[in-house]
Amino acid sequence: MWIPRPLYEILPYLYMGSGAGLLGAAYLIEQGPRGLLLVLGAAGLTLGLVLWMRRRDYRASQREYDTHSLDR
């Protein structure tokens, strides 16, 4: 499945933002599904950070190699 590049680039930040929002909501509410909000918030924050770091590392490693040398 292909998604538009602007959406692809913003996904880690959306995940981190929603995770932080859910953690904030869990902190503010006194009753209800507090545990569920904590788990979902932590998962969203972790997923966003993992995606961001993996993309950063992949892009850094791609800059180190000359991909055009394989075409010769």
KEGUMAR-484885 format. One line per field, with one value per atom (N, C-alpha, C, O): atom name; residue in one letter; x, y, z; chain. Coordinates in pm, 1 decimal, padded with zeros to 6 digits. Example, Ala and Ser with C-alpha at 12.3 -4.5 7.8 and 13.67 -1.06 7.14 Angstrom:
atom <- [N/CA/C/O/N/CA/C/O] $
type <- [A/A/A/A/S/S/S/S] $
px <- [01319.0/01230.0/01320.0/01423.6/01285.0/01367.0/01290.0/01340.9] $
py <- [-00569.0/-00450.0/-00330.0/-00331.9/-00225.0/-00106.0/00003.0/00113.8] $
pz <- [00780.0/00780.0/00780.0/00846.5/00708.0/00714.0/00787.0/00803.9] $
mol <- [A/A/A/A/A/A/A/A] $
END
This chain:
atom <- [N/CA/C/O/N/CA/C/O/N/CA/C/O/N/CA/C/O/N/CA/C/O/N/CA/C/O/N/CA/C/O/N/CA/C/O/N/CA/C/O/N/CA/C/O/N/CA/C/O/N/CA/C/O/N/CA/C/O/N/CA/C/O/N/CA/C/O/N/CA/C/O/N/CA/C/O/N/CA/C/O/N/CA/C/O/N/CA/C/O/N/CA/C/O/N/CA/C/O/N/CA/C/O/N/CA/C/O/N/CA/C/O/N/CA/C/O/N/CA/C/O/N/CA/C/O/N/CA/C/O/N/CA/C/O/N/CA/C/O/N/CA/C/O/N/CA/C/O/N/CA/C/O/N/CA/C/O/N/CA/C/O/N/CA/C/O/N/CA/C/O/N/CA/C/O/N/CA/C/O/N/CA/C/O/N/CA/C/O/N/CA/C/O/N/CA/C/O/N/CA/C/O/N/CA/C/O/N/CA/C/O/N/CA/C/O/N/CA/C/O/N/CA/C/O/N/CA/C/O/N/CA/C/O/N/CA/C/O/N/CA/C/O/N/CA/C/O/N/CA/C/O/N/CA/C/O/N/CA/C/O/N/CA/C/O/N/CA/C/O/N/CA/C/O/N/CA/C/O/N/CA/C/O/N/CA/C/O/N/CA/C/O/N/CA/C/O/N/CA/C/O/N/CA/C/O/N/CA/C/O/N/CA/C/O/N/CA/C/O/N/CA/C/O] $
type <- [M/M/M/M/W/W/W/W/I/I/I/I/P/P/P/P/R/R/R/R/P/P/P/P/L/L/L/L/Y/Y/Y/Y/E/E/E/E/I/I/I/I/L/L/L/L/P/P/P/P/Y/Y/Y/Y/L/L/L/L/Y/Y/Y/Y/M/M/M/M/G/G/G/G/S/S/S/S/G/G/G/G/A/A/A/A/G/G/G/G/L/L/L/L/L/L/L/L/G/G/G/G/A/A/A/A/A/A/A/A/Y/Y/Y/Y/L/L/L/L/I/I/I/I/E/E/E/E/Q/Q/Q/Q/G/G/G/G/P/P/P/P/R/R/R/R/G/G/G/G/L/L/L/L/L/L/L/L/L/L/L/L/V/V/V/V/L/L/L/L/G/G/G/G/A/A/A/A/A/A/A/A/G/G/G/G/L/L/L/L/T/T/T/T/L/L/L/L/G/G/G/G/L/L/L/L/V/V/V/V/L/L/L/L/W/W/W/W/M/M/M/M/R/R/R/R/R/R/R/R/R/R/R/R/D/D/D/D/Y/Y/Y/Y/R/R/R/R/A/A/A/A/S/S/S/S/Q/Q/Q/Q/R/R/R/R/E/E/E/E/Y/Y/Y/Y/D/D/D/D/T/T/T/T/H/H/H/H/S/S/S/S/L/L/L/L/D/D/D/D/R/R/R/R] $
px <- [00084.7/00000.0/00089.6/00179.4/00064.9/00140.1/00057.0/-00062.6/00122.1/00055.0/00130.1/00249.0/00063.6/00130.8/00250.3/00246.5/00356.4/00480.8/00462.3/00521.1/00382.9/00365.9/00306.3/00347.2/00211.8/00153.2/00255.6/00263.6/00334.0/00438.3/00540.8/00584.5/00578.4/00679.9/00628.3/00707.1/00499.8/00445.4/00396.3/00366.2/00387.8/00334.1/00405.4/00336.7/00538.8/00600.6/00560.1/00540.6/00547.6/00509.0/00362.5/00327.4/00277.9/00138.2/00128.8/00053.4/00206.2/00206.2/00256.6/00197.3/00367.1/00421.4/00326.3/00310.7/00263.0/00168.7/00045.6/00000.0/-00007.8/-00125.1/-00087.8/-00166.3/00031.6/00076.7/00092.2/00050.8/00152.2/00167.8/00031.5/00010.2/-00059.7/-00194.7/-00268.1/-00335.9/-00254.8/-00319.2/-00257.4/-00328.3/-00124.4/-00060.6/-00107.0/-00129.5/-00121.2/-00172.0/-00315.0/-00351.7/-00396.1/-00535.1/-00541.0/-00623.8/-00454.5/-00452.3/-00410.9/-00457.3/-00325.0/-00281.7/-00394.5/-00407.3/-00476.0/-00578.7/-00706.8/-00774.2/-00741.3/-00867.2/-00845.5/-00736.1/-00950.0/-00941.0/-01005.5/-00966.0/-01104.5/-01172.7/-01183.7/-01162.8/-01216.1/-01236.5/-01119.3/-01046.7/-01101.5/-01000.4/-00858.6/-00791.4/-00815.7/-00684.3/-00570.5/-00476.4/-00579.6/-00476.7/-00466.8/-00357.4/-00581.5/-00583.0/-00520.0/-00444.1/-00550.9/-00492.0/-00340.4/-00267.0/-00293.9/-00150.1/-00080.9/00024.2/-00139.7/-00080.2/-00080.3/00021.3/-00194.2/-00202.6/-00111.1/-00049.0/-00102.7/-00015.6/00130.6/00205.5/00171.1/00309.9/00341.1/00450.0/00245.8/00265.9/00277.4/00363.6/00193.1/00200.0/00329.3/00390.3/00370.6/00495.8/00614.7/00704.7/00615.6/00723.9/00726.2/00833.0/00611.6/00604.2/00655.0/00730.8/00614.6/00660.6/00810.6/00875.9/00866.1/01010.7/01088.3/01192.1/01039.2/01106.2/01105.1/01207.9/00992.1/00984.8/01078.5/01150.1/01078.4/01164.1/01312.1/01387.8/01353.8/01494.5/01535.8/01647.0/01449.4/01482.7/01496.2/01587.8/01408.0/01419.3/01546.1/01615.1/01577.1/01698.0/01823.3/01912.2/01830.2/01945.8/01956.6/02066.5/01844.3/01845.7/01893.5/01976.1/01842.9/01882.6/02028.8/02096.3/02078.3/02219.5/02308.2/02412.3/02269.1/02350.1/02345.7/02443.9/02236.8/02227.7/02318.4/02367.5/02340.9/02429.2/02575.7/02656.6/02609.8/02748.2/02789.9/02909.4/02696.0/02727.7/02693.7/02595.8/02777.5/02751.6/02670.5/02726.5/02541.6/02455.3/02474.3/02437.2/02531.3/02551.6/02668.7/02678.6/02757.0/02870.1/02825.5/02899.7/02708.7/02657.3/02607.0/02595.8/02576.5/02522.8/02631.0/02598.8/02755.0/02862.6/02903.9/02993.1] $
py <- [-00117.0/00000.0/00123.7/00136.2/00213.0/00337.2/00451.5/00462.4/00535.9/00654.2/00776.3/00766.8/00890.3/01011.1/01047.3/01029.7/01098.3/01128.5/01224.9/01201.0/01333.6/01421.8/01348.4/01373.2/01260.1/01182.7/01084.9/01065.8/01022.9/00929.8/00999.2/00942.7/01119.4/01192.0/01239.6/01253.8/01264.1/01318.0/01209.1/01238.5/01084.0/00976.5/00960.6/00948.4/00959.9/00945.4/01055.9/01031.0/01177.4/01289.2/01277.8/01316.0/01225.7/01202.3/01095.8/01110.8/00988.3/00882.8/00936.6/00910.4/01012.2/01066.7/01167.4/01169.8/01249.9/01348.0/01283.6/01324.1/01183.4/01115.3/01037.4/01030.9/00978.2/00907.1/01001.5/00969.7/01117.8/01216.6/01268.9/01291.9/01287.5/01332.2/01230.5/01266.8/01103.0/00998.4/00987.5/00965.1/01003.5/01002.4/01121.2/01107.8/01236.6/01354.0/01335.0/01375.7/01272.8/01245.9/01148.2/01164.0/01048.0/00952.2/01019.9/00982.2/01118.2/01192.0/01279.4/01295.8/01335.2/01429.6/01364.5/01420.6/01246.7/01185.6/01113.1/01064.8/01106.7/01042.0/00905.0/00818.1/00884.1/00755.9/00714.8/00795.6/00590.5/00542.6/00459.2/00398.9/00456.2/00367.1/00425.1/00437.8/00459.4/00523.0/00429.2/00472.2/00303.5/00206.1/00186.8/00177.4/00181.1/00165.6/00286.7/00271.5/00405.7/00526.4/00529.1/00572.3/00483.6/00477.3/00381.7/00413.8/00265.4/00166.0/00216.2/00207.7/00268.5/00318.3/00439.2/00452.2/00525.9/00641.7/00603.1/00656.1/00510.3/00463.8/00392.3/00408.2/00313.7/00243.6/00343.3/00327.0/00444.2/00544.1/00623.1/00648.7/00661.1/00735.0/00648.7/00696.3/00523.6/00432.4/00405.9/00407.4/00381.9/00356.8/00476.2/00459.4/00594.9/00714.4/00733.8/00768.8/00711.6/00725.0/00620.3/00651.1/00497.7/00391.7/00423.6/00410.4/00464.7/00500.3/00615.1/00610.3/00717.2/00833.1/00794.6/00836.7/00714.5/00675.5/00581.4/00592.9/00489.4/00398.1/00473.8/00446.4/00567.4/00647.7/00731.5/00742.1/00791.0/00873.0/00789.4/00832.3/00670.7/00584.2/00535.1/00529.7/00499.5/00453.3/00564.3/00540.0/00683.9/00794.8/00831.5/00868.1/00822.3/00850.9/00745.7/00779.4/00619.4/00513.8/00520.7/00484.7/00565.0/00576.6/00686.7/00676.9/00789.7/00898.0/00855.0/00913.7/00753.0/00707.7/00624.5/00613.2/00566.2/00476.8/00541.1/00614.6/00511.4/00560.7/00454.5/00354.1/00473.8/00374.2/00368.1/00268.5/00472.3/00473.2/00384.8/00350.2/00347.4/00262.6/00121.5/00050.1/00079.7/-00052.8/-00059.0/-00168.2/00053.8/00057.4/00041.2/00011.6/00059.3/00055.6/-00082.8/-00101.2] $
pz <- [00000.0/00000.0/00000.0/00083.2/-00091.9/-00102.1/-00046.6/-00073.5/00030.5/00082.8/00032.2/00001.8/00022.6/-00025.5/00063.2/00184.9/-00000.5/00070.4/00187.8/00293.3/00175.2/00291.5/00412.1/00525.6/00389.1/00498.8/00555.3/00676.6/00466.8/00509.7/00599.1/00699.4/00563.2/00638.9/00775.3/00868.8/00787.9/00912.4/01008.4/01124.1/00962.0/01046.4/01180.8/01282.2/01187.9/01320.6/01417.3/01536.3/01366.1/01452.7/01495.5/01607.1/01408.0/01445.8/01555.2/01651.4/01539.3/01641.3/01775.0/01879.6/01770.5/01895.7/01958.6/02080.7/01877.2/01929.4/01990.5/02097.4/01922.4/01977.9/02103.4/02197.9/02105.1/02224.8/02343.3/02454.8/02318.6/02425.5/02470.7/02589.7/02377.1/02412.2/02497.6/02593.7/02462.6/02541.8/02680.8/02778.9/02689.5/02821.4/02904.7/03025.0/02841.7/02912.5/02958.2/03068.4/02872.9/02910.8/03027.4/03117.2/03027.1/03137.4/03267.3/03374.9/03257.5/03376.6/03431.9/03553.2/03342.4/03384.8/03436.0/03522.5/03383.6/03428.5/03560.8/03589.8/03638.8/03769.7/03769.7/03847.4/03683.6/03677.5/03532.0/03441.5/03510.8/03375.6/03325.1/03404.1/03195.1/03134.7/03139.9/03037.5/03259.0/03274.3/03230.9/03164.3/03268.2/03231.3/03080.8/03025.2/03016.0/02871.2/02802.8/02707.0/02851.3/02793.9/02813.4/02724.5/02928.4/02953.4/02856.8/02801.5/02836.9/02747.2/02603.1/02534.0/02557.7/02420.2/02399.0/02293.6/02497.3/02487.0/02479.2/02397.2/02564.9/02562.7/02431.3/02376.1/02381.4/02254.3/02137.9/02051.6/02134.9/02028.8/02033.0/01929.2/02150.8/02165.8/02124.4/02055.2/02165.9/02129.8/01980.1/01918.9/01920.7/01776.9/01697.7/01602.2/01735.9/01667.3/01678.4/01580.1/01796.4/01815.2/01736.4/01677.9/01734.3/01659.0/01509.7/01443.3/01456.8/01314.9/01281.8/01181.7/01364.4/01340.1/01341.6/01254.1/01440.9/01450.5/01337.8/01286.3/01298.7/01188.7/01057.5/00980.0/01031.4/00909.1/00911.0/00809.6/01025.2/01036.9/01010.1/00936.6/01069.6/01050.4/00906.5/00851.3/00845.4/00706.7/00613.5/00525.6/00631.8/00545.9/00565.1/00468.9/00687.0/00712.7/00647.8/00591.5/00654.6/00593.8/00441.5/00376.6/00383.3/00238.6/00185.1/00072.7/00262.8/00220.5/00218.3/00146.5/00296.6/00304.1/00183.9/00156.4/00112.1/00002.3/-00130.9/-00143.4/-00230.7/-00366.4/-00438.4/-00482.4/-00451.2/-00513.2/-00664.1/-00726.3/-00724.7/-00869.2/-00911.0/-01028.7/-00819.9/-00855.7/-00892.1/-00959.6/-00850.5/-00884.1/-01027.3/-01082.9/-01088.5/-01222.5/-01329.2/-01444.3/-01295.0/-01395.4/-01431.0/-01513.8] $
mol <- [A/A/A/A/A/A/A/A/A/A/A/A/A/A/A/A/A/A/A/A/A/A/A/A/A/A/A/A/A/A/A/A/A/A/A/A/A/A/A/A/A/A/A/A/A/A/A/A/A/A/A/A/A/A/A/A/A/A/A/A/A/A/A/A/A/A/A/A/A/A/A/A/A/A/A/A/A/A/A/A/A/A/A/A/A/A/A/A/A/A/A/A/A/A/A/A/A/A/A/A/A/A/A/A/A/A/A/A/A/A/A/A/A/A/A/A/A/A/A/A/A/A/A/A/A/A/A/A/A/A/A/A/A/A/A/A/A/A/A/A/A/A/A/A/A/A/A/A/A/A/A/A/A/A/A/A/A/A/A/A/A/A/A/A/A/A/A/A/A/A/A/A/A/A/A/A/A/A/A/A/A/A/A/A/A/A/A/A/A/A/A/A/A/A/A/A/A/A/A/A/A/A/A/A/A/A/A/A/A/A/A/A/A/A/A/A/A/A/A/A/A/A/A/A/A/A/A/A/A/A/A/A/A/A/A/A/A/A/A/A/A/A/A/A/A/A/A/A/A/A/A/A/A/A/A/A/A/A/A/A/A/A/A/A/A/A/A/A/A/A/A/A/A/A/A/A/A/A/A/A/A/A/A/A/A/A/A/A] $
END
